[in-house]
Each structure stands twice: as C-alpha cells, then as structure tokens.
Amino acid sequence: MADKVYGDFTQEELDWQYNNRERVPEHPEVLEKCMARGEAFIKKAPHVFDQAFGDTPAEVLDVYPAHESDEAAPVLIFFHGGYWYSRHKDDFRFIPAGFAPAGAMVIVVNYALIPDVDLAELVRQCRTSVKWAYDNAAEHGGDPERIYISGHSAGGHVTAMMYATDWDEWGVPSGAIKGGMAISGLYDLEPIRLNYMGPMLGFTEQTVAEYSPLNLKPAVSAPIIFAVGGAETPEFLRHNDMLMGPWSQAGLACEELVAPGLNHFTILEDFSTEGRTLNTRMRELMGL
C-alpha cells in the first residue's frame, strides 16, 4: 500500500487533486475561447496597456476604463492564475468584458513568475500594483476610494494575501478596499509544497508559514466572497471553505459561493460574462 503524504492522500492522489489541466482535458479550448473574447473586446473597448508599476519588465498592468461613466467608477483589480509559475496578463483580456461595460474600471495585473522570483517577491509586486491603483485610478476615471480585489487560482491566493496586508504601511487607506472575490484560491500552501509542483515552486516550511492565508488574519475589513466551481476537486472545495471560519471569527464578512457544474477553467467564463453567477454577484458587490 502506498504511503500517505498529506491527509488521506497518497502522492498520486494528492497530485491528481491539483492537476487541473489533466482533470479537464478540454481546458485549451476553454481558454482559447476566452482569449478570443478578449481580443475581440480590445478592438472596441478603450484600454491602456503596459502601465509600469515597478522597476522590472514583468511589473506592468493594463487599465480598462469604465464605459460611459458619468462619475468616478469603482475599480476592479484582477490577479491571474497559473500556480504562480505560468500565464501572463495578456491572456486575460476577456476579464474586463464582464465589468467595464457595466461601469467599472478594470485593472489586470502582471507579475514576475516563479522561479524568476520567489513567492515573497511575487506578493510584494502584487501589493505594489494595488498601491499603483490607489495612486493612479483617478487619472483613468476610477475612484481610488472604491477598490475591489479579485483573482483566480494562484490569483485567489494573492487576493487573500491582499486582504492580509497592512495597507497603512503601503500608503493606502485600508478603507479604500471595499470588497473582493477570491476564485478557486489556495489558502494553505502545505499540500502545494508536497505535491508534484513542490520541487519547481521551491516552497519551504517557512513559505507555508508566512504565505498561507490560513495562518494569517485579515487586515482589511471589507467583505470577501470565496467562490469555487462545483465540479472542481475536493481539495479546491476544501480550500474555498478554509477561511470562512477563522476569518469570520476575526470579524470579516465572508461569503461562500459554490457555482454548480463549473470546473477550474469554465469558472473564468462565468466570472467574465454578464448574467452568469459569479459576474452577477461581483457586480452586486460593486454596486453596478
């Protein structure tokens, strides 16, 4: 009998829980469809690409102003996924299609990837992008006092880390962040350290201790929605529920959203498409 490496999982079982690309063999078609939507969107929508928020080439972001807004628009920041080691902001130009036409300014953030940087630097860069949004949103028609944080998969982890940030240290009033949605996020890094990605990501016990949101307390008081697809693995469903108790006990308004039938990739379609479950809930949170 194979040894258990995490909980009741053998190595093979643990790896399977987190190998979304293998579990969803049609994922290239799903992502290709989303990216085609993004390319079509930027042909007709106003946008400003590759705004630098840091000193390295990876530290850039795209700004999508709100369409036909008569007042300063709420700002939605999106952090992409890819297990901290893959993907690029340019792959996610479809995200604004679900929000800019409804009156939100959308920022899609890029960041340096592992192994070019470690997780500490990756999170620092993401925090810097939020600071940039606060300082510069008004120039693009956004309201710096109405910032919403969102992200998918590794970006869901980043979203939670943004909630665990003391923004006073960054020159951002914590009250400027009004809400968030962490989608299919990862909040305990120990199973990641132990699964097939461990050697490549280089997570140590110290990384797990310092960068697992489960070990941290929220420093932002705004409500947060933890969303996951009902067709995702038991581990992703477990992660989605993981912070509900401790962060609620810490005084944060937490909401759990399990979208039936959605997997780790189709959930992005749902988030970015008007009338779908996650998109509707995020718009409601933003007052759109």
C-alpha positions in Angstrom: 0.0 0.0 0.0 1.3 3.4 -0.9 2.2 5.8 1.9 0.0 8.8 2.7 1.9 12.1 2.1 -0.9 14.5 3.1 -4.0 13.7 5.0 -5.5 10.6 3.5 -3.8 11.2 0.1 -1.0 9.1 -1.4 1.4 11.1 -3.6 -0.5 10.1 -6.7 -3.9 11.1 -5.2 -2.6 14.4 -4.0 -1.1 15.2 -7.4 -4.4 14.4 -9.0 -6.3 16.8 -6.8 -4.2 19.7 -8.0 -3.6 18.8 -11.6 -6.4 20.8 -13.2 -5.1 20.6 -16.7 -5.1 16.8 -16.6 -8.5 16.7 -15.0 -10.1 19.0 -17.6 -8.6 17.8 -20.9 -10.7 20.3 -22.8 -9.1 23.3 -21.0 -7.2 24.5 -24.0 -10.4 25.0 -25.9 -12.0 26.8 -22.9 -9.0 29.2 -22.6 -8.8 29.7 -26.3 -12.4 30.8 -26.4 -11.9 33.2 -23.6 -8.8 34.7 -25.1 -10.6 35.2 -28.4 -13.3 37.1 -26.5 -10.5 39.3 -25.1 -9.0 40.0 -28.5 -12.4 41.0 -29.8 -13.1 43.1 -26.7 -9.9 45.2 -27.0 -10.8 46.1 -30.6 -13.8 48.1 -29.5 -13.0 49.0 -25.9 -10.8 51.7 -24.5 -7.7 50.5 -22.8 -4.2 51.5 -21.8 -1.7 48.6 -21.9 1.6 48.0 -20.1 1.5 50.7 -17.4 4.6 50.2 -15.3 4.1 49.9 -11.5 7.6 48.6 -10.7 11.2 48.5 -11.9 11.2 45.2 -13.8 9.6 44.4 -17.2 7.2 42.0 -15.5 5.7 44.7 -13.3 3.1 46.1 -15.7 -0.7 46.2 -15.8 -3.5 47.0 -18.2 -6.2 49.6 -17.5 -9.7 49.3 -18.9 -11.7 52.5 -18.2 -15.4 52.2 -17.4 -17.7 52.7 -20.4 -19.9 55.8 -20.4 -19.5 56.5 -16.7 -20.7 59.9 -15.5 -18.8 59.7 -12.2 -15.6 58.1 -10.9 -16.0 54.4 -11.3 -15.4 51.6 -8.9 -12.0 49.9 -9.6 -11.8 46.1 -10.0 -8.2 44.7 -9.8 -7.7 41.2 -11.2 -4.8 38.9 -10.5 -4.4 36.0 -12.9 -3.7 32.3 -12.0 -1.2 29.8 -13.3 0.1 28.3 -10.0 2.5 31.3 -9.6 4.7 30.0 -12.4 2.8 30.5 -15.6 0.4 32.7 -17.6 0.5 36.5 -18.3 -1.9 39.3 -18.1 -2.3 39.4 -21.9 -4.1 36.0 -21.6 -6.8 37.6 -19.6 -8.1 40.5 -21.7 -11.6 38.9 -21.6 -12.0 39.7 -17.9 -12.8 43.4 -18.4 -15.6 42.4 -20.9 -17.8 41.4 -17.9 -17.3 44.7 -16.0 -16.1 47.7 -17.9 -19.4 48.0 -20.0 -21.3 47.9 -16.7 -19.4 50.9 -15.3 -16.3 49.5 -13.6 -12.7 50.5 -14.3 -10.8 47.2 -14.5 -7.1 46.6 -13.9 -5.5 43.4 -15.0 -2.1 42.9 -13.2 1.0 41.1 -14.4 3.7 39.9 -12.1 7.0 38.1 -12.2 6.8 34.3 -12.0 8.5 31.6 -10.1 11.3 30.6 -10.5 12.5 34.0 -11.7 11.3 35.4 -8.3 10.2 33.7 -5.1 6.7 33.9 -3.6 7.6 36.7 -1.3 8.7 38.9 -4.2 5.6 37.9 -6.2 3.3 39.0 -3.4 5.3 42.2 -2.9 4.8 43.1 -6.6 1.1 42.5 -6.3 0.8 44.7 -3.3 2.7 47.4 -5.2 0.1 47.1 -8.0 -2.7 47.9 -5.6 -0.7 50.9 -4.4 -0.4 52.0 -8.1 -4.2 51.6 -8.5 -4.8 53.8 -5.5 -2.4 56.5 -6.7 -3.4 56.5 -10.3 -7.0 55.3 -10.7 -8.4 58.8 -10.8 -6.4 59.6 -14.0 -8.3 56.9 -15.8 -11.7 57.7 -14.4 -11.6 55.4 -11.4 -12.5 56.1 -7.8 -9.4 55.3 -5.6 -11.7 55.0 -2.5 -13.7 52.2 -4.1 -11.2 49.4 -4.9 -12.2 45.8 -5.3 -9.8 42.9 -5.4 -10.3 39.7 -7.4 -8.2 36.8 -8.6 -8.3 33.2 -9.8 -6.4 30.2 -8.6 -3.0 31.5 -7.6 -4.6 34.9 -8.1 -7.2 33.8 -5.5 -4.3 33.2 -3.1 -3.0 36.7 -4.0 -6.4 38.2 -3.3 -6.4 36.7 0.2 -2.9 37.9 0.7 -4.0 41.4 -0.2 -6.7 41.1 2.5 -3.9 40.1 5.0 -1.9 43.2 4.2 -1.5 46.2 6.5 -2.2 48.8 3.9 -1.2 51.7 6.1 2.4 50.5 5.6 1.9 51.0 1.9 0.3 54.4 2.0 -3.2 53.1 1.1 -6.1 53.6 3.5 -7.4 50.1 4.3 -10.9 51.6 3.9 -10.2 52.2 0.2 -10.7 48.5 -0.4 -14.4 47.9 -0.4 -14.7 44.2 -1.3 -13.3 41.2 -3.1 -13.8 37.8 -4.7 -11.2 35.1 -4.4 -11.9 32.5 -7.1 -10.7 28.9 -6.8 -8.0 30.1 -4.5 -5.3 28.2 -2.5 -5.1 29.2 1.2 -2.9 26.5 2.7 0.4 26.0 0.8 1.4 22.8 2.6 -0.3 20.5 0.1 1.3 22.5 -2.7 4.7 22.1 -1.1 4.1 18.4 -1.0 2.6 17.8 -4.4 4.1 17.4 -7.9 4.8 21.2 -8.2 6.8 21.4 -5.0 10.3 21.0 -6.4 9.6 23.6 -9.1 7.9 26.1 -6.9 10.5 25.7 -4.1 8.1 26.3 -1.3 9.7 25.7 2.1 8.1 25.3 5.5 8.8 29.0 6.1 7.0 29.8 2.9 4.0 27.8 4.0 4.0 29.5 7.4 4.3 33.1 6.2 2.3 33.0 2.9 -0.6 30.7 3.7 -3.6 32.9 4.3 -4.8 30.2 6.7 -2.0 31.3 9.0 -2.8 35.0 8.7 -5.5 37.3 9.9 -7.4 39.7 7.7 -6.2 43.3 7.9 -8.9 44.6 5.6 -12.5 44.9 6.9 -14.3 44.8 3.5 -16.5 41.8 2.7 -15.0 38.9 0.7 -16.6 36.2 -1.4 -14.8 32.8 -1.7 -16.0 31.3 -5.0 -15.3 27.9 -6.5 -16.8 25.7 -9.2 -18.9 22.8 -8.0 -17.1 20.5 -10.5 -13.7 21.2 -9.0 -11.8 18.8 -6.9 -12.5 18.1 -3.2 -9.3 19.9 -2.3 -10.3 23.1 -4.1 -13.7 22.9 -2.4 -11.9 22.4 0.9 -9.7 25.4 0.2 -12.7 27.5 -0.6 -14.2 26.8 2.8 -10.9 27.1 4.6 -11.0 30.7 5.6 -14.7 31.1 6.2 -14.5 30.1 9.9 -11.3 31.8 11.1 -11.7 35.0 9.1 -15.4 35.3 10.1 -14.3 34.9 13.7 -11.8 37.7 13.1 -14.8 40.0 12.2 -14.7 39.8 8.4 -17.9 39.4 6.4 -17.2 36.2 4.4 -19.5 34.6 1.8 -19.0 31.2 0.2 -20.2 30.7 -3.3 -20.1 27.3 -5.0 -21.2 27.5 -8.6 -22.7 24.2 -9.7 -21.2 22.5 -12.7 -18.3 24.8 -13.2 -14.7 23.5 -13.3 -11.4 25.3 -12.7 -11.5 26.8 -16.2 -15.1 27.4 -17.0 -15.4 29.4 -13.8 -13.4 32.2 -15.6 -16.1 32.3 -18.3 -18.7 32.7 -15.6 -16.9 35.5 -13.8 -16.4 37.5 -17.0 -19.8 37.0 -18.7 -22.8 39.2 -18.0 -25.7 37.4 -16.4 -23.7 34.5 -15.1 -23.4 33.6 -11.4 -20.0 35.0 -10.4 -20.3 38.0 -12.6 -23.7 38.9 -11.3 -22.5 38.5 -7.7 -19.4 40.6 -8.2 -21.4 43.4 -9.9 -23.8 43.3 -7.0 -20.9 43.7 -4.5 -19.6 46.6 -6.5 -23.0 48.3 -6.8 -23.2 48.0 -10.6 
